[in-house]
Amino acid sequence: MDILYCRFEASGLNTGAGLRKLESWILVLGDAMRGLLVLLLIVGGAGCGDGLSLRDGDSAGLPTAGPPPTGAPPIGSLRLNELVASNRADRLDDEGQSSDWIEIHNSGSQPLRLGGYHLTNDLKVLDKWAFPNNRITAGGFQIVWMSGLDRVSASSKTEKTSAVAMPFETTLIESGADWKYLVRTLDEKASKTERKLPDGWATVGFDDSEFAVGPAGFGFGDEDDATEIPRGTTVVLTRREFVLDEPLASESLVLQVDYDDGFIAYLNGTRVVAVNPPETELDFGSVANGLREAGLAERFDLSRHFGLLRTGKNVLAIVGLNTSRGSSDMSLEPALGTLPTICHANFRLKKSGETLYLIAPDGNIADQVRFPRQMVDQSLGRIAATKSGWGYFLTPSPGRANVGPQQSRPVTSRLWFDPEPGAFRPGIEVRINQQSTVAAEIRFTNDGSDPDHSSPLFGDPVKIAETSLFRAAAFVGKERASQVVSATYLIGPRTTLPVMSISMKPADFLDVHLQSSATGRSSERPAFLEVFDPEGKRTVATGFGLRLHGGAGRRGDLKTKKSYRTYFRKVYGQGRVDYPIIPEAGVADFDKLVLRANSNDRSPHGSNIRDQVIRDVHTDMGALAAGGSWCVLLINSASRGVYNVTERMDEEFFASHLGPGAFDVMKTGDTVLSGNRKGWDDLRRFIESTDFSDDANFKELAQRVDIEDFTSYIIVNLCLQNFDWPHNNWYAARRVPDGKWIFLCWDSEWGLGYRHPGLGDAPYGVDVDPYAFMDSGGAYGRGLIRSVFLALIDNPGYCEYYQKEVRRHLKGALSISNIMRHIHRHRDAIASGIDTEFQARRYDKKRWHKQLEEVERFARLCPGFFQKYTDEYFSHRDSASGEERVAMIEGVGGRRHVIYRTAKGQLHELSSSIDGSGWSDEAIRIPATAPPATGRPSVYSLAGGDRHVLYRGTAGHLHELLLPVDGGKDDVWQHTNLTSLLEQPVARCDPSVSVVDGVPHIVYVDKLSRPREFWFDGKWHHHPLPAAPRPASDVVISSTPSAFHVTYRSMFGVPCEQVLSRRAAADGQRNWSHRIFHRLPAQGQPLGFNAGGKRRIVYRVAEKWPVREPFVFRWHARRQPGFREYEGGRNTLVQAWNNGERFHRLESIGKPLRSVAGNPCVVYDAKGDQHYVAYRDADGHIQEANRNADSWQLIDATTLAGAPPAAAEPAGIVSARTGSRYYVYLARDGHLHELCFDGSWTHRDLSATVLAGSK
């Protein structure tokens, strides 16, 4: 073929016209010639006239550097200044990745905008990547990440976390700054006007002189709030003004907020971001529409609102939101600033070399550089004082001027140790060898720090007599010219365990170990890992990232044995470790590991093996669990003791075990570890709104949750008594998009009979009933795991299945022999390592053996106890209270009606005259279909004045009797068998009724001890309440303006309330949820009412005191304020209410305390907005208590009225007509007596009055 020789001057290519003319001229050539010519033009245009010859004298075995870089002088003040095309650890981008990068420099004396400039590596595509219109100051720099991601803003991950790795470039409002704030404390009766927010409060011109001033954060309940606001606050308004004197360099505006539970932010009056905002119009009574715990600030990208900023005065206004007035805590701590301008180009640099062009807005080449193959972490750049002069820097300087020294070619150097690291006898000599392209010297350290130019110079071999660490690097002058290499030499006696040796900068280790609150990628520090097998051969050697791991175990000083996580990334070394570090896992390679110190179960007070044994047993049950093995951990050659090496249960873990795919992974605190939370939240809503006694609903749940897996998960944790669960220490996952949720054991150190050293003489023993813990005790809160279990046992068929699974697993994986097999296997595996650790730390090894004995004892006994408690829990049946209490009601015209039952079950009605001076007693005439009554009757009236009597018949059916308002004493009451009518189970206990908006709501406990609800709104309806917590008393229904409440005592003695929102009920939803009050054991019947804007529960403190779950307080009493022990009397009344602490606050009712003989009653004076609590004491006196100011006042009504002692509990009402209070009770003389307070206490023997009136 013909060859056409052409020569173009480089300067001719630096114009758009020249490029267009050249392009059209090339088109006349054939395809082959055109491609060759373009190649020659690019090479020639870049100034590579000196060819491609290799440098003479390159060292054998090292990569060659290729030709020197070249570039034409830049045109204009903007120029390419530095690049790294083989970045490994020099600098990380906003996603924590080691992307390559280039640096643009404004060498002029004026700021300029980057809009219109482009980067390209292809002259056919001049606009390959466009710069954003960012402002770059005179003498300033702009980094462009050559990642191929094509974006000009920070990653969503960076925006959502206050990572130390990405601090604000410009801080507009610093964290902890003073703000103006406004709080209004409201009660439920607050008017709309009182709730209204000030008009225009979020705008710049608003007069905020009535606002208080305080530093952020605002809140209560966390003991770390800078500005305390009143408990019960649900809305706080905050304002902060700031001034901009000149335009900001970056438009990446970010709001950073740590909050609990929600907020709405406004910039200069415009709403810019909201989290968990209320669904209704915002006012001081609003609440957050979702939960969120404070502790880690989130970031929110406000870049699209950058235009709202103005030169001069600006204002950021934020509404802090809480979920309810009864919430335990609230937090709001904001900050505002801009992040450095983040630029990611849409193409990558070729490590093998290419030409990069900076294209000016007019299409001309503003600057260019041709670079050959690049070396790791060495930058290519030029000195600011020159206009070309490209060369290499051993120390890159992104974002600042390059000052040298500069190399003409990259430096390559390789170091290795002789002998190879491993296990040796004392006296071994270590040599460090090198091969470099330039004269270099070797410097090293032994403490884990990176060597620098002042570190010891390696010369003669080093003889070592004890386990030692070497870290070495080659240096040219004062600059490091090689990667740091690490080697550990194990000297002296060894255990039978593998050894993991970590080397890292001592300061970095202190950061990881002591910064207990640091989390995320920003808390990760680079390190080097070596793994040695039991024979001492090094099997793994790679860089990695180290983080602290765990929760409470993060606390402690440098000597404390803590847990860590290892992250294998290419930025440090190998992206994965291709070695079976955990043989039991069945996984060939790992991208991360957890090094578990077994915080609660560690030396010297623990066995070290509890968590691993429980995970292994769960695996035997057919479930998925994190595999684990054992090692001795060295950090900078110092032993930290025996560690449990386990898998990290993230998306990679599930793909490794279940096959490729995407997974949602959730963990403790409803934290999203992988995927997103939509499926988890959908499951929660489904659980909270669905009745699973319906088999169709149960089948739907079985499509969302792997029932067999979940059942095994519950059984293993309950049987082996993992009492730091299920509110804590859990993982759950599902395959996206519609896989079933599975659940995994983790951090089960409180299982297998663990005794916490702070619990004193109130330990968790082998005979503790785990169902008490799950049903009514320490498994507190609204954790979804507990909710799923309680939902499942609503279904009778599941209850049978669960009990069969318990029996099956107790014969297999949970058999004594299988549990003991795992205990002995792990005991024997770590014995030699524990021996060395105890000697080094001067612990008494007898303590370890004592712990093992306790674990073995638990394993021998727990299966039998678990079967016993399972049988008891699922066979539990409620029993009636046996009260002889009467029922009272005020009828038309102020007549009082008292319903009572005779010994033969006949119902009678005592009725007063209008003025109360006369009384009649008539047997209630019932049809033949109505059976005799048993237990305590109830009575209610509707708006028309009809009277309704509700009672339990001798066969357990619920019956209602109705007498119309115009009915007479001789009329037969209308009868309805409600349980037969609605085809519902018969009752075991007496019913309770409350009328709300003209609708009667009836609750009772059925023959299987499940609460049920009936209501009548023109026709009768029915619905079951959740089966757990299982009741052991009658259930009592009451109402507040916002909810229905069903109060009872659980089978484990815990006061409990089931709650249903009245709004939800009006919408046809019956999603009852429960609250438990597990500070004190109760006996009898608890009662609830609302006072002072808080829900209050009154109950009788048990005489017998079970010091076991769910009543273990001593640990909390010692450690945290507000978690104190109860010091009041037993068999007395207490009031409990939520004051923002984990457990409800307790207050004894009355001084001096009077012993209680029966269940109390509560009456409400609507006019005076006052509740009264009345009860029978041990002497038969009726005591009445009411709360004035900050204390309860106790009055002996029996003594004041001169009344006889009571034999049964009182019933009471407040007259709507007169405001007088009345109590009726059965006295020891067999008569019904009435106490009345209408300014003073009086007494009347009703039975005698009736008898006298009949004569």
C-alpha angles and dihedrals in degrees: 000000000000118000119213114204113206131173124196125180114242090232089060090063094055095082130074090228091053092051093048092049091048092048093053091046092052091055091073090064126086120262095258094046091044092056092047092048093050089051091050092046093051092048094043094042089055090057100249098149093137095073135225103289119144121243115262118242099028111164116257115253095022124105115258119240099220124215121340118266119261137190140171119246111275121254112226129358098296114084147159105261112170140357141184114202097174105044118172111148106349097097136348126219126230091280092052092252126135095237119170115252147194130207125223118202130200101212093177131097096243132063116250140190122244094214110125095024119115140190124218142161092196122066089203089065106043094169096049093135125012124211116231116246092264122156117241117193126230107282089009132137136221124200118213117195110219092210101126090237094118102211137124101205136067118277117266088246091056091047092052099050132053092229117183086221091067109040122174114280089206121018113210097172117014124216110268094023120149115268135182111244141180129199129178120192110215136183127213092269096056113134125240089252092054090051096049119110119233112270114258093001092148096053129098095244097050117125104235097173090121091057119099122235125235142140121265131279104071121191150080141247099042099083089225102078115127091206116033116212125189119285111253093040113143099172131040122176116212132184132185125181122206134176129227113204096181138006117288119249093223127048092197094112114184133186113207117198136172105196148163116225113340147324145194119216128202127191112203089339098312120113107239107167139005133184121192093348118180117265092227133058112302117253139140090279095055122118134202115267094223145018130265129163118220122230105098124052120233126210126224124198111235095170093119088057094050090109090067090072117096136191107263126017121014132170133210111200123188133184111210113209134200128195097237144343088255093056116128096225147006132195140182123171115158135180132179132207148121127269122222110276105272117210124180116181121218095239137049132234115251110240088207089062139263142162121279122200132199107208120205123223090259092058095256123128105258093184141344142185133193113206132183127217110320132224123232114276096352114120130217113220148125137248114260093234093061131067096217122357100132114191144142130280121200087203112048116213109198114186096017140067120288108240104171156177088219127204124209091219134018117273119234125194136166127196130190138175129238119234099027114250115274143102119322144161118261115279098045115152118225124206128190116209130192143193116194139166091227135032106284138166129218121236126181147182134205101201099069096260121129110261117245134184091282096052119108114289113238113234123136122027114280118234114213130195101183139032106301141181126214126194114182141172139174118250134201104198107312095336127092112240101184143037116275110257124203134205132177122201115199110212129186133002117003136201124234090253128094115256125230112198119194122191123188143136108298090228090053091051090051089051091052097041101042104034093086096174097047115110140162132036092315090064092054119105128194117254142157126243130205122181121199123192120227089271091057099252115142108238102167131036118167145125118256143160122262127208136172114256135203142034123259089007090070090078122091142070132282092284093055115107105236138176126252141190125222122209119196110206134160089239087070103029131289115024089217135015108240096202132094096247087161105039092181092060095069089220121129099208140013136212094193141007139196118226103204120203090185090234100201095030097043130114135327099014099032144057096235092219107074098097095044092048092052092049091049092049090050088052089053088055089062097262131127116253137166111270117233142192136174136253144160109249122217121188113191088345093303116117117240093184136243116345134189108230110207142168120264108237102226133122091288090055093053093046089052093053104029102031134264119317144093121293138190107223122189129184143178113326092027086280117168108231096171134002116002139299100244095101091045093050090046089054091050093051090047092051094047096048104039137083107222095189081083105086093214090059090045090055089052090052089051088059090058102037127042095237096195092049094046092048092053089048092054093044096051093048095046096042094048090040103236095184097176088071161115093021087049140029104031142128130197132180144174135186112254131274106013109351123135120261116252126190130219134202117240138165093004093164093134091062132090094049098310114179113203110222091229096057096078111186094350101077132158100257131194090255095059111124105238091199089062086058094047099037102040112355147056095345084086132165132035098301111162095227092060091043091054092051093048089047092051094052088056084077114078092206091055091049088059091046092049093052091049090051091051090054092046096051093043087061092047131019093008095046117122092246095053095047090048090049091060093042092054094042093056094037090057093043095058101031097101092044092049089050091055093044094050091049092050093048093039094238124157106251090205086077091061092050089048089054091050090052090054091049091050092046090052091049091053095049108030099075092057094046092046093054090048094050092044090055092047095048097050094041094048115128126188122236130212119257094236092221120168090208120143126221123239137195138166112232138189114325094011097293113155119222123197119193118200138167125232123221090264093053098258115144120228132187123214110199128189129215116251092264092041095238096113133045136193130197119207132172110240108248108227132179121252090258092067114085126210117282129249128191127004120338126218128211134198140168132211129214094277092058098249112149120227125193118197122195145156116247126220091262092051099256118137113239132192125203120197129196116183117232091254094048121121134218092263095051120107113242116237113249133213126178097214099188091050092044092052094035091235130148119274121258130257094190139036119279128244127208137197126181116217122178090344094308119114115220115198126190131185141156116253130218091274091052095254119139115235136189132216124184136176123214097155092316133033121264132182138199135170120240119220112291092228143098080045113229124235096179140044114290120236124200124210135159142221128191090271107032152015116243128201111193128195146136116261124231087260095055098259122139107237139179130200110208131200123184111236089218090055090047091051088053091054096258123131099187099151118187129189138230123199130203103203102167096097135021114246135206128198124008122335118210131203137206140157121248131160092005093300134103110241130194122202118197145152117261111234119253092215111063116211107200095200139081125343089025105055112126110147097092092054092043091060099042112038136033115249094026092094128147121261110255100178130104127287123237087031132111123265134181120221127195139160113261097166100279130114091256124041118259116255129213128179114234113234138356124268093033114240122207112246122229100182146007118299129235127216124213126186128215102206094189093052094033089228132138122211126198117204128184144159115254128208091273092053093252119142107235121195122199129190129174118239120178105323103339143056118250114211121205127188097221093179093058095042092050095040090236128158120255120274127244095192142028121288126244118208146190138177112228111241088204102049105012090234119142120230131190123186123193143163109254128210089257089065093249128119111243132191128212116199132190116193097147093317135031119263134172136215131185099223095189091053091046091054091047092049092048092053094058 
